[in-house]
Amino acid sequence: MKNRVFTTGEAAGICGVSADTVSRWFDLGQIDGYRLGPGGDRRIPYQSLRKFMLSHGIPLDRLEESERRVLVLDDDPFYLDTIPSVLGRDEVYAVLTASTGFDAGVIVVEHTPQLVILDVNLSDTDGRMVAERVKNRAETRNTRILGMSALLDEAGARALEDHGFDGFLKKPFTDEELLARVGELFELPNAKLNRPKLPRY
């Protein structure tokens, strides 16, 4: 999604204005973009449109409705590299990373991820506390949380439900297992997110 480029008509629909209005913004230099050749059609990159919308108080709902924002929180560089690489095969996922609970908190506030994949046993904080904080925010109460750990047994994994986790992956896991669990969690209706089951230890 972050690599997507919009026409003026598409940008207009997202912003709730006419295509002529977006063209004026473009021609006045208020929104960054480029033309397809001299005098060609205007094109507006995702990040330019998002920046413009944020600076002008335009809600991001329509821009982000088809985007699946994922935050990966782990203090292991291997997983911070591997998970975004695997999810990045599908352009629908916009993946952010953090190696500390503090950094994750900033990202949660700024980007409102729809899924947080986090290591339960972080070096600087307990992943259970991170999950509870995410679920206790009104803006992220429906955010899915997928826990990871090499240390928990089945009983420990199931106990994560009490802290707001929606799923669990035992480390190490395969690319296919990761993609399957992430896909399943995004298909969960919001009404089922409060008391989810934790399938697949």
BAFI-138215 format. One record per residue (C-alpha): residue in three letters; x, y, z; residue number from 1. Coordinates in nm, 3 decimals, padded with zeros to 5 digits. Example, Ala and Ser with C-alpha at 12.3 -4.5 7.8 and 13.67 -1.06 7.14 Angstrom:
<atoms>
(atom ALA; (01.230; -00.450; 00.780); 1)
(atom SER; (01.367; -00.106; 00.714); 2)
</atoms>
This chain:
<atoms>
(atom MET; (00.000; 00.000; 00.000); 1)
(atom LYS; (00.281; 00.244; 00.083); 2)
(atom ASN; (00.405; 00.210; -00.274); 3)
(atom ARG; (00.066; 00.280; -00.426); 4)
(atom VAL; (00.017; 00.583; -00.650); 5)
(atom PHE; (-00.325; 00.751; -00.693); 6)
(atom THR; (-00.491; 00.939; -00.976); 7)
(atom THR; (-00.656; 01.271; -00.895); 8)
(atom GLY; (-00.994; 01.099; -00.915); 9)
(atom GLU; (-00.890; 00.833; -00.665); 10)
(atom ALA; (-00.741; 01.093; -00.432); 11)
(atom ALA; (-01.060; 01.298; -00.461); 12)
(atom GLY; (-01.273; 01.002; -00.357); 13)
(atom ILE; (-01.049; 00.936; -00.058); 14)
(atom CYS; (-01.053; 01.301; 00.054); 15)
(atom GLY; (-01.423; 01.354; -00.019); 16)
(atom VAL; (-01.372; 01.640; -00.266); 17)
(atom SER; (-01.394; 01.683; -00.642); 18)
(atom ALA; (-01.116; 01.581; -00.880); 19)
(atom ASP; (-01.084; 01.949; -00.981); 20)
(atom THR; (-01.006; 02.038; -00.620); 21)
(atom VAL; (-00.729; 01.779; -00.602); 22)
(atom SER; (-00.592; 01.907; -00.934); 23)
(atom ARG; (-00.578; 02.259; -00.790); 24)
(atom TRP; (-00.397; 02.133; -00.480); 25)
(atom PHE; (-00.150; 01.960; -00.709); 26)
(atom ASP; (-00.099; 02.259; -00.941); 27)
(atom LEU; (-00.050; 02.496; -00.647); 28)
(atom GLY; (00.215; 02.266; -00.499); 29)
(atom GLN; (00.008; 02.193; -00.188); 30)
(atom ILE; (00.026; 01.819; -00.248); 31)
(atom ASP; (00.334; 01.646; -00.388); 32)
(atom GLY; (00.320; 01.427; -00.694); 33)
(atom TYR; (00.429; 01.400; -01.055); 34)
(atom ARG; (00.292; 01.394; -01.408); 35)
(atom LEU; (00.306; 01.112; -01.660); 36)
(atom GLY; (00.510; 01.304; -01.916); 37)
(atom PRO; (00.483; 01.676; -02.005); 38)
(atom GLY; (00.126; 01.786; -01.939); 39)
(atom GLY; (00.027; 01.428; -01.859); 40)
(atom ASP; (-00.205; 01.293; -01.595); 41)
(atom ARG; (-00.123; 01.376; -01.236); 42)
(atom ARG; (-00.014; 01.103; -00.996); 43)
(atom ILE; (00.002; 01.127; -00.617); 44)
(atom PRO; (00.208; 00.877; -00.413); 45)
(atom TYR; (00.053; 00.724; -00.102); 46)
(atom GLN; (00.290; 00.895; 00.142); 47)
(atom SER; (00.231; 01.236; -00.017); 48)
(atom LEU; (-00.144; 01.195; 00.005); 49)
(atom ARG; (-00.125; 01.073; 00.364); 50)
(atom LYS; (00.098; 01.364; 00.467); 51)
(atom PHE; (-00.138; 01.613; 00.304); 52)
(atom MET; (-00.444; 01.459; 00.471); 53)
(atom LEU; (-00.281; 01.463; 00.814); 54)
(atom SER; (-00.170; 01.825; 00.782); 55)
(atom HIS; (-00.520; 01.935; 00.675); 56)
(atom GLY; (-00.717; 01.732; 00.928); 57)
(atom ILE; (-00.873; 01.500; 00.669); 58)
(atom PRO; (-00.965; 01.162; 00.825); 59)
(atom LEU; (-00.747; 00.875; 00.705); 60)
(atom ASP; (-01.026; 00.616; 00.717); 61)
(atom ARG; (-01.080; 00.591; 00.342); 62)
(atom LEU; (-00.708; 00.592; 00.268); 63)
(atom GLU; (-00.630; 00.317; 00.514); 64)
(atom GLU; (-00.943; 00.104; 00.488); 65)
(atom SER; (-00.776; -00.147; 00.255); 66)
(atom GLU; (-00.439; -00.130; 00.430); 67)
(atom ARG; (-00.345; -00.387; 00.689); 68)
(atom ARG; (-00.111; -00.217; 00.935); 69)
(atom VAL; (00.107; -00.456; 01.133); 70)
(atom LEU; (00.347; -00.373; 01.414); 71)
(atom VAL; (00.619; -00.628; 01.491); 72)
(atom LEU; (00.767; -00.593; 01.840); 73)
(atom ASP; (01.066; -00.812; 01.922); 74)
(atom ASP; (01.414; -00.757; 02.063); 75)
(atom ASP; (01.554; -01.030; 01.837); 76)
(atom PRO; (01.688; -00.876; 01.512); 77)
(atom PHE; (01.619; -01.203; 01.330); 78)
(atom TYR; (01.245; -01.173; 01.375); 79)
(atom LEU; (01.246; -00.797; 01.317); 80)
(atom ASP; (01.395; -00.874; 00.977); 81)
(atom THR; (01.221; -01.201; 00.890); 82)
(atom ILE; (00.859; -01.118; 00.972); 83)
(atom PRO; (00.843; -00.793; 00.768); 84)
(atom SER; (01.017; -00.972; 00.483); 85)
(atom VAL; (00.759; -01.252; 00.480); 86)
(atom LEU; (00.457; -01.021; 00.515); 87)
(atom GLY; (00.608; -00.781; 00.261); 88)
(atom ARG; (00.543; -01.034; -00.014); 89)
(atom ASP; (00.183; -00.913; -00.004); 90)
(atom GLU; (00.149; -00.538; -00.069); 91)
(atom VAL; (-00.164; -00.519; 00.145); 92)
(atom TYR; (00.050; -00.534; 00.460); 93)
(atom ALA; (00.217; -00.215; 00.585); 94)
(atom VAL; (00.468; -00.341; 00.842); 95)
(atom LEU; (00.626; -00.133; 01.118); 96)
(atom THR; (00.886; -00.260; 01.364); 97)
(atom ALA; (00.999; -00.183; 01.717); 98)
(atom SER; (01.257; -00.343; 01.946); 99)
(atom THR; (01.140; -00.191; 02.276); 100)
(atom GLY; (00.807; -00.148; 02.451); 101)
(atom PHE; (00.858; 00.230; 02.455); 102)
(atom ASP; (00.908; 00.251; 02.078); 103)
(atom ALA; (00.608; 00.026; 02.025); 104)
(atom GLY; (00.393; 00.256; 02.237); 105)
(atom VAL; (00.483; 00.555; 02.019); 106)
(atom ILE; (00.403; 00.362; 01.701); 107)
(atom VAL; (00.070; 00.240; 01.838); 108)
(atom VAL; (-00.037; 00.598; 01.913); 109)
(atom GLU; (00.084; 00.738; 01.580); 110)
(atom HIS; (-00.023; 00.460; 01.343); 111)
(atom THR; (-00.300; 00.260; 01.518); 112)
(atom PRO; (-00.191; -00.081; 01.390); 113)
(atom GLN; (-00.461; -00.338; 01.324); 114)
(atom LEU; (-00.234; -00.623; 01.430); 115)
(atom VAL; (00.053; -00.635; 01.679); 116)
(atom ILE; (00.288; -00.932; 01.658); 117)
(atom LEU; (00.493; -00.933; 01.976); 118)
(atom ASP; (00.737; -01.144; 02.167); 119)
(atom VAL; (00.589; -01.228; 02.505); 120)
(atom ASN; (00.932; -01.228; 02.672); 121)
(atom LEU; (01.083; -00.891; 02.583); 122)
(atom SER; (01.402; -00.779; 02.756); 123)
(atom ASP; (01.271; -00.435; 02.856); 124)
(atom THR; (00.910; -00.515; 02.942); 125)
(atom ASP; (00.657; -00.795; 02.967); 126)
(atom GLY; (00.470; -00.852; 02.642); 127)
(atom ARG; (00.154; -00.916; 02.843); 128)
(atom MET; (00.163; -00.558; 02.970); 129)
(atom VAL; (00.205; -00.430; 02.615); 130)
(atom ALA; (-00.098; -00.631; 02.504); 131)
(atom GLU; (-00.310; -00.498; 02.791); 132)
(atom ARG; (-00.216; -00.138; 02.714); 133)
(atom VAL; (-00.307; -00.182; 02.349); 134)
(atom LYS; (-00.644; -00.336; 02.433); 135)
(atom ASN; (-00.720; -00.072; 02.697); 136)
(atom ARG; (-00.691; 00.216; 02.446); 137)
(atom ALA; (-01.022; 00.306; 02.285); 138)
(atom GLU; (-00.850; 00.356; 01.950); 139)
(atom THR; (-00.691; 00.010; 01.952); 140)
(atom ARG; (-00.933; -00.204; 02.154); 141)
(atom ASN; (-01.008; -00.405; 01.838); 142)
(atom THR; (-00.642; -00.443; 01.742); 143)
(atom ARG; (-00.549; -00.808; 01.709); 144)
(atom ILE; (-00.249; -00.929; 01.909); 145)
(atom LEU; (-00.042; -01.229; 01.808); 146)
(atom GLY; (00.203; -01.349; 02.070); 147)
(atom MET; (00.531; -01.528; 02.003); 148)
(atom SER; (00.761; -01.718; 02.235); 149)
(atom ALA; (00.999; -02.012; 02.247); 150)
(atom LEU; (00.957; -02.042; 02.624); 151)
(atom LEU; (00.585; -02.089; 02.687); 152)
(atom ASP; (00.420; -02.428; 02.712); 153)
(atom GLU; (00.063; -02.489; 02.598); 154)
(atom ALA; (-00.090; -02.382; 02.929); 155)
(atom GLY; (00.115; -02.062; 02.930); 156)
(atom ALA; (00.011; -01.986; 02.575); 157)
(atom ARG; (-00.357; -02.031; 02.656); 158)
(atom ALA; (-00.323; -01.807; 02.961); 159)
(atom LEU; (-00.235; -01.521; 02.725); 160)
(atom GLU; (-00.606; -01.486; 02.651); 161)
(atom ASP; (-00.646; -01.317; 02.988); 162)
(atom HIS; (-00.409; -01.042; 02.876); 163)
(atom GLY; (-00.583; -00.967; 02.545); 164)
(atom PHE; (-00.393; -01.193; 02.307); 165)
(atom ASP; (-00.585; -01.321; 02.005); 166)
(atom GLY; (-00.338; -01.585; 01.892); 167)
(atom PHE; (-00.001; -01.744; 01.955); 168)
(atom LEU; (00.292; -01.879; 01.755); 169)
(atom LYS; (00.557; -02.104; 01.904); 170)
(atom LYS; (00.907; -01.999; 01.800); 171)
(atom PRO; (01.054; -02.101; 01.568); 172)
(atom PHE; (00.773; -02.105; 01.310); 173)
(atom THR; (00.760; -02.135; 00.934); 174)
(atom ASP; (00.671; -01.863; 00.686); 175)
(atom GLU; (00.354; -02.053; 00.605); 176)
(atom GLU; (00.249; -02.069; 00.970); 177)
(atom LEU; (00.305; -01.696; 01.010); 178)
(atom LEU; (00.106; -01.606; 00.699); 179)
(atom ALA; (-00.177; -01.839; 00.796); 180)
(atom ARG; (-00.211; -01.699; 01.149); 181)
(atom VAL; (-00.191; -01.338; 01.036); 182)
(atom GLY; (-00.450; -01.401; 00.765); 183)
(atom GLU; (-00.685; -01.569; 01.012); 184)
(atom LEU; (-00.659; -01.286; 01.263); 185)
(atom PHE; (-00.743; -01.024; 01.001); 186)
(atom GLU; (-01.057; -01.218; 00.912); 187)
(atom LEU; (-01.188; -01.217; 01.269); 188)
(atom PRO; (-01.492; -00.991; 01.309); 189)
(atom ASN; (-01.444; -00.724; 01.575); 190)
(atom ALA; (-01.722; -00.868; 01.787); 191)
(atom LYS; (-01.513; -01.178; 01.851); 192)
(atom LEU; (-01.197; -01.002; 01.954); 193)
(atom ASN; (-01.271; -00.956; 02.322); 194)
(atom ARG; (-01.265; -01.321; 02.426); 195)
(atom PRO; (-01.084; -01.508; 02.149); 196)
(atom LYS; (-00.961; -01.863; 02.146); 197)
(atom LEU; (-00.592; -01.927; 02.103); 198)
(atom PRO; (-00.568; -02.199; 01.841); 199)
(atom ARG; (-00.255; -02.375; 01.730); 200)
(atom TYR; (00.011; -02.396; 01.993); 201)
</atoms>
